[in-house]
């Protein structure tokens, strides 16, 4: 069992700053705007050789009727349910608030090791002010400055010493990573929730609700993988707030670290330039791609509506058009399981290794029948083909005059590879080399 530490507290007490310090990198978005962390955010940390997972939660605000606050409360509860230990963070600058009493009483009921951390206490004056937190009924609290890191050592010593187990197993190790990407408000979080049957992500019809990338283990119907829901990606010139910028950067990173990207588009809006940008990013990084046309239940249909829609997308995406396109409704769960099966098939296609003997046996006769066109009386002779030992499908064709093989012939060869060996959804690379 892995040890999971949840950081909980009201908005803006410094939870994300502590989270980043424990991870030693800028994972959570830190901003002076209250309520920046809306969803739970996971990361790996270790102290004195003991590994553990940290969850950064949204700020817990009991009295607010903000639509997000209600959802954040659910998120905090989920984090507390998952955690083996809880850090409850308060802030010496604002002193003890009524809401701190409410949150503390709620956390105590969880019956898990609970550590009260008084943040922003980096002088003797603040140390003295921190004593008012004894009113909560705690025997001990930890003063620290999460911005500078002073005081974190003592907390971590005690935290790790109290762990029920020190054997850390990364639940995601070695599993395929499938990232759901797309423009804001196309239904990414709704799809994640539909797949998990669990309201893990905040879903409202306000664009840009998911600001961080959220990773969850999917293990159902014989499939196991890490599902990553990303923030909606807007075009660069639309990214006005710093926050939006960080979210887009995080989405780009999530795509770079995934095996397959599920690109969601909104059926009521069609394929837009930003969809093309995301598609291009996934293709450039040699990721598997599945396109999901969401909200299909809202589209007026005629005989060939689906076929026409699919053809339009294929026209737009250009040469790499061997991509599965599925029409779904995340809200009604129509065809969402099919989306999972298709994404897993693309994972397999991306790992596919073709024996050299098979490649030569099947492709050399095709090449003999349709050789590269002669240029200036020079004839290209392809002698031998092999798959390169790379993570993604890449092939070397050894020949006498590689410089005379032009782009159209490379595309012809790529299409033959796709036809004979099924690389649907996967970008493949073809190289011609001197024999």
C-alpha positions in Angstrom: 0.0 0.0 0.0 1.3 3.5 -0.8 1.3 6.3 1.7 -0.8 9.3 0.6 -0.7 12.7 2.3 -3.5 15.2 1.7 -2.9 18.9 2.2 -6.2 20.5 3.3 -7.2 24.0 4.4 -9.2 27.1 3.5 -8.3 29.1 0.4 -5.0 30.9 0.1 -3.2 29.6 3.2 -0.3 28.2 1.1 -1.2 24.6 0.4 0.0 24.6 -3.2 3.3 26.3 -2.2 3.9 23.5 0.3 2.9 20.9 -2.3 5.5 22.3 -4.7 8.1 22.4 -2.0 7.5 18.7 -1.2 7.7 17.8 -4.9 10.7 20.2 -5.4 9.1 21.4 -8.7 6.4 23.7 -9.8 3.6 21.2 -10.3 0.6 23.0 -8.7 -0.4 26.4 -10.0 0.4 29.0 -7.3 -1.3 32.4 -7.5 -2.5 35.0 -5.1 -6.1 34.5 -6.4 -8.0 32.5 -3.8 -9.3 29.2 -5.1 -6.8 28.6 -7.9 -6.5 24.8 -7.1 -9.9 23.6 -8.0 -9.3 19.9 -8.4 -7.1 17.5 -6.4 -3.6 17.4 -7.7 -1.2 14.4 -7.2 2.6 14.3 -7.0 5.4 12.1 -5.7 7.7 13.1 -2.9 10.2 11.5 -0.6 11.9 12.2 2.7 14.9 10.3 4.0 14.4 7.6 1.4 10.7 7.1 2.1 8.5 7.7 -0.9 4.9 9.0 -0.6 2.2 10.6 -2.7 1.0 14.1 -2.0 -2.5 15.4 -2.8 -3.0 19.2 -3.1 -6.7 20.0 -2.6 -8.8 23.0 -3.4 -9.3 25.6 -0.7 -12.1 24.4 1.7 -14.7 27.2 2.2 -17.7 26.1 4.3 -19.8 29.3 4.2 -19.6 30.1 0.5 -22.3 29.5 -2.0 -20.0 29.8 -5.0 -20.7 27.0 -7.5 -17.0 26.0 -7.3 -16.8 26.0 -3.5 -19.5 23.3 -3.3 -17.6 21.2 -5.8 -14.2 21.9 -4.0 -15.8 20.6 -0.7 -16.5 17.3 -2.5 -13.0 17.2 -3.8 -11.5 17.7 -0.4 -13.7 14.9 1.0 -12.5 12.6 -1.7 -8.8 13.5 -1.0 -9.4 12.8 2.8 -11.0 9.5 2.0 -8.0 8.4 -0.1 -5.3 9.8 2.2 -3.4 7.8 4.9 -2.2 11.1 6.6 -3.6 14.6 6.5 -1.8 18.0 6.8 -4.3 20.7 7.9 -2.9 24.1 7.0 -3.7 27.4 8.6 -2.2 30.8 8.2 -0.8 32.9 11.1 -1.3 36.2 9.3 -5.1 35.7 9.3 -5.2 34.0 12.7 -7.7 31.4 13.8 -11.0 31.6 11.9 -14.4 30.0 12.5 -14.0 28.0 9.4 -10.7 26.5 10.7 -12.7 25.1 13.6 -15.2 23.6 11.2 -12.6 22.1 8.9 -10.6 20.7 11.9 -13.7 19.0 13.4 -14.5 17.5 10.0 -10.9 16.2 9.5 -10.7 14.7 13.0 -13.7 12.5 12.2 -11.5 10.8 9.5 -9.5 9.1 12.3 -6.2 9.4 10.4 -2.9 10.9 11.5 -3.5 14.7 11.4 -0.8 17.4 11.4 -1.7 21.0 12.1 0.7 23.3 10.1 0.7 27.0 10.9 2.1 28.6 7.8 3.8 32.0 7.1 5.4 31.9 10.6 9.0 32.9 10.0 9.8 35.2 12.9 9.6 35.1 16.7 6.6 37.5 16.7 4.6 35.1 14.4 5.7 32.1 16.5 4.0 33.8 19.5 0.9 34.6 17.5 0.7 31.0 16.4 -0.1 29.9 20.0 -3.8 30.8 19.5 -4.2 27.7 17.4 -4.0 25.6 20.6 -7.7 26.6 20.9 -8.5 24.0 18.3 -7.6 21.4 21.0 -4.4 20.1 19.4 -1.4 18.9 21.5 1.1 20.0 18.9 1.3 22.1 15.8 4.2 22.8 13.3 5.2 26.4 12.4 6.7 26.8 9.0 7.1 29.0 6.0 6.2 27.0 3.0 7.6 29.7 0.7 11.2 29.5 2.2 10.9 25.9 3.5 11.9 26.7 7.0 10.2 24.3 9.5 9.3 21.6 7.0 12.0 19.1 8.3 10.4 18.5 11.7 7.0 18.0 10.1 8.3 15.5 7.5 10.3 13.6 10.2 7.1 13.0 12.2 4.9 12.4 9.1 7.2 9.7 7.7 7.7 8.1 11.2 3.9 7.7 11.6 3.4 6.0 8.2 1.7 2.6 8.5 4.1 1.3 5.9 7.3 2.5 4.2 7.0 0.3 1.1 6.0 2.6 -1.7 4.7 1.2 -4.9 3.8 3.6 -7.7 0.3 2.5 -8.7 1.0 4.0 -12.2 4.3 2.4 -12.9 4.6 0.7 -16.3 1.0 1.4 -17.3 0.0 3.1 -20.5 -0.9 6.8 -20.2 -4.0 8.0 -22.1 -4.5 11.8 -22.1 -7.8 13.5 -22.8 -7.1 16.8 -24.6 -9.2 19.4 -26.4 -10.4 23.0 -26.3 -12.2 24.3 -23.2 -15.7 23.0 -22.5 -15.8 20.1 -25.1 -16.6 17.6 -22.3 -13.2 16.2 -21.2 -14.1 16.1 -17.5 -17.5 14.7 -18.3 -15.9 11.9 -20.2 -13.4 11.2 -17.4 -16.3 11.0 -14.9 -18.3 8.8 -17.2 -15.4 6.4 -17.6 -14.8 6.3 -13.8 -18.4 6.4 -12.7 -17.2 8.8 -10.1 -17.4 12.6 -9.9 -13.6 13.0 -9.7 -13.5 16.2 -11.7 -15.5 19.4 -11.3 -17.9 19.7 -14.2 -19.7 22.9 -14.8 -20.6 24.6 -18.1 -18.2 27.4 -17.4 -15.2 27.0 -19.8 -11.9 26.5 -18.2 -13.0 24.7 -15.0 -10.1 22.2 -15.1 -7.0 24.2 -14.6 -4.6 21.3 -13.7 -4.0 18.0 -15.3 -5.5 15.2 -13.2 -4.3 11.6 -13.3 -6.4 8.6 -12.3 -6.0 4.9 -12.5 -8.6 3.2 -14.7 -9.1 -0.5 -14.1 -12.3 -1.9 -15.6 -13.5 -4.3 -18.3 -10.1 -5.9 -18.6 -8.3 -2.6 -19.3 -5.8 -0.9 -17.0 -4.2 2.5 -17.7 -3.6 6.0 -16.3 -6.2 8.4 -17.5 -5.1 12.1 -17.6 -7.7 14.8 -17.9 -6.2 18.1 -19.0 -7.1 21.7 -18.8 -8.8 23.0 -22.0 -6.2 24.4 -24.4 -6.9 27.8 -25.8 -4.9 29.5 -28.5 -1.9 31.4 -27.2 -3.3 34.9 -28.0 -6.4 34.0 -26.0 -4.4 33.1 -22.9 -4.7 36.3 -21.0 -4.4 35.3 -17.3 -1.1 33.8 -16.2 -3.2 30.9 -14.8 -4.5 30.0 -18.2 -1.0 30.0 -19.5 0.3 27.6 -16.8 -2.7 25.3 -17.5 -2.0 25.2 -21.2 1.7 24.5 -20.5 0.6 21.6 -18.2 -1.7 20.2 -20.9 1.2 20.3 -23.4 3.4 18.4 -20.8 0.6 15.9 -20.2 0.5 15.2 -24.0 4.3 14.9 -24.2 4.2 12.3 -21.4 1.3 10.2 -22.7 1.2 7.2 -25.0 -2.2 8.0 -26.6 -4.0 11.3 -26.9 -7.8 11.2 -27.0 -8.6 14.5 -28.8 -12.1 15.6 -28.0 -14.0 18.0 -30.2 -17.5 19.5 -29.9 -19.9 18.2 -32.5 -21.9 21.4 -32.3 -18.9 23.5 -33.2 -17.0 21.3 -35.6 -13.2 21.1 -36.2 -11.5 24.3 -35.4 -7.9 25.6 -35.8 -7.1 24.9 -32.1 -8.1 21.2 -32.6 -5.6 21.2 -35.5 -2.9 22.6 -33.1 -3.5 19.9 -30.5 -3.6 17.2 -33.2 -0.3 18.5 -34.7 1.3 18.6 -31.2 0.4 14.9 -30.6 1.6 13.9 -34.1 4.9 15.8 -33.7 5.5 14.0 -30.4 4.6 10.6 -32.1 1.7 9.9 -29.8 -1.2 7.6 -30.7 -4.3 9.6 -31.5 -8.0 8.9 -31.2 -10.5 11.6 -32.2 -13.8 11.7 -30.3 -16.6 13.9 -31.6 -18.5 14.6 -28.4 -22.1 15.9 -27.9 -23.2 13.9 -31.0 -26.6 13.5 -29.4 -27.1 17.3 -29.9 -26.6 17.2 -33.7 -29.5 17.1 -36.2 -28.9 14.0 -38.3 -29.6 13.1 -41.9 -28.5 10.0 -43.9 -24.8 10.8 -44.3 -24.3 13.3 -41.4 -21.7 11.1 -39.7 -19.8 10.2 -42.9 -19.7 13.8 -44.1 -18.4 15.0 -40.7 -15.7 12.3 -40.7 -14.6 13.2 -44.2 -14.4 16.9 -43.3 -12.0 16.0 -40.4 -9.9 13.8 -42.6 -9.6 16.6 -45.1 -8.4 18.9 -42.4 -5.8 16.6 -40.8 -4.1 16.0 -44.1 -1.6 13.2 -44.7 -1.9 11.4 -41.4 -5.6 10.5 -41.7 -5.4 6.9 -40.6 -6.9 7.9 -37.2 -10.0 6.4 -35.5 -12.8 8.9 -35.3 -15.7 8.0 -32.9 -19.0 9.8 -32.4 -19.9 9.9 -28.7 -21.9 11.5 -26.0 -19.9 11.7 -22.7 -23.1 12.9 -20.9 -25.3 10.0 -21.9 -22.2 7.6 -22.0 -23.0 6.6 -25.6 -20.0 4.7 -27.0 -17.6 5.8 -24.2 -16.5 2.2 -23.7 -15.8 1.9 -27.4 -13.6 4.9 -27.0 -11.6 3.1 -24.3 -11.3 -0.1 -26.4 -10.1 2.0 -29.4 -7.5 3.9 -27.4 -6.1 0.6 -26.0 -5.9 -0.8 -29.5 -3.9 2.3 -30.5 -1.6 1.7 -27.5 -1.0 -1.8 -28.8 -0.4 -0.6 -32.4 2.1 1.9 -31.1 4.1 -0.9 -29.4 3.9 -3.2 -32.5 7.1 -4.9 -33.7 7.2 -6.4 -37.1 9.8 -9.1 -37.8 12.4 -8.1 -40.4 11.7 -11.3 -42.4 8.0 -10.5 -42.6 8.6 -6.9 -43.6 10.9 -7.9 -46.5 8.6 -10.8 -47.5 5.5 -8.6 -47.8 6.9 -5.2 -48.9 9.7 -6.0 -51.3 7.3 -7.5 -53.9 5.1 -4.4 -53.6 8.2 -2.2 -54.1 9.3 -4.2 -57.1 5.9 -3.7 -58.7 5.8 0.0 -57.9 9.4 1.2 -57.6 10.4 4.8 -56.9 10.2 6.9 -60.1 13.5 7.4 -61.8 15.0 10.8 -61.6 17.5 12.0 -64.2 17.9 8.4 -65.4 18.8 7.2 -61.9 17.0 4.2 -60.6 16.5 3.6 -56.9 16.9 0.0 -55.8 15.5 -0.9 -52.3 17.3 -4.0 -51.0 16.3 -4.4 -47.4 13.8 -3.2 -44.8 14.0 -3.3 -41.0 12.0 -1.8 -38.1 14.3 0.4 -35.9 14.5 -0.3 -32.1 12.6 2.8 -31.2 9.6 3.4 -28.8 7.4 4.2 -31.7 7.1 2.6 -35.1 10.0 3.7 -37.4 11.4 1.9 -40.4 14.6 2.0 -42.4 14.6 1.2 -46.1 18.2 0.5 -47.3 18.8 1.5 -50.9 21.5 2.6 -53.4 20.4 6.3 -53.9 18.3 7.5 -50.8 18.6 11.1 -51.9 16.4 10.4 -55.0 13.4 9.1 -52.9 10.9 12.0 -52.8 8.1 12.8 -50.4 5.2 11.3 -52.5 7.0 7.9 -52.6 7.6 8.0 -48.8 3.9 8.5 -48.3 3.1 5.6 -50.7 5.4 3.4 -48.6 3.8 4.6 -45.3 0.4 3.8 -46.7 1.5 0.2 -47.6 2.9 -0.3 -44.1 -0.5 0.9 -42.6 -2.4 -1.3 -45.0 -0.4 -4.5 -44.4 0.3 -4.2 -40.6 -2.4 -2.0 -39.1 -0.9 1.1 -37.5 -4.2 2.9 -37.1 -4.0 5.9 -34.9 -0.2 5.9 -34.8 2.3 8.2 -36.5 5.0 6.2 -38.3 8.3 7.3 -39.6 10.0 6.0 -42.8 13.7 6.6 -43.5 15.7 5.8 -46.7 19.3 5.0 -46.0 22.4 4.2 -48.0 23.0 0.5 -48.3 
